Amino acid sequence: EAQVTQNPRYLITVTGKKLTVTCSQNMNHEYMSWYRQDPGLGLRQIYYSMNVEVTDKGDVPEGYKVSRKEKRNFPLILESPSPNQTSLYFCASSLSLREMGGSTDTQYFGPGTRLTVL
Amino acid sequence: AQSVSQHNHHVILSEAASLELGCNYSYGGTVNLFWYVQYPGQHLQLLLKYFSGDPLVKGIKGFEAEFIKSKFSFNLRKPSVQWSDTAEYFCAVNARGGFKTIFGAGTRLFVKA
């Protein structure tokens, strides 16, 4: 089954304790992305990756790191989490449309990770 | 900077009522446009998308959207909603030549049975 998986699904942690949220897709998609969803703000893009070893900042990258060492995996790292990073996080993947000068097709989303930072 | 505006944050309708959710974006170039839906407890999934061609696009579950370039709009419509359409709806824009995606704030739709 084609899917995007995220782990963990729920996480409660304390300020400053480094954590990693994993994301994996089995659709051989080049493009992967991380979003956070907050009430009234919709989804905001944190980082995205156009291919292995190629990443770029979205609109809210502060306090987050990513890496793309393999095509299927795109972990999100919070080196020193703070309470304002309490949110619902989604990973997504998509085909890249290079024939359109670079753009994304339909994004397939993971189930979300609900993070609480105390 | 690109932005996406969804006019209604909460909409309450009775079954069989017609639905129109507004979406406007700010970007001067060519864009790919999407509507995604998040049903309670489920993943975000695609409703429909527009890249080029006929500006009236049809999606799943009877939804359609019309791209009006002069108004920078991509409004979502459904002639007759059902209780099962209760969900949150997101408009999203991806500018050609770039890989960023901007989402609107979302519209929560509640359909009364």
Interface residues (C-beta under 8 A of the other chain):
Chain A: Y31 S33 Y35 G40 L41 G42 L43 R44 Q45 Y48 M50 D56 G58 D59 F90 A92 S96 L97 M100 G101 G102 S103 T104 D105 T106 Q107 F109 G110 P111 G112
Chain B: Q6 H9 N32 F34 Y36 H43 L44 Q45 L46 K49 F51 F90 A92 N94 A95 R96 G97 G98 F99 K100 T101 I102 F103 G104 A105 G106
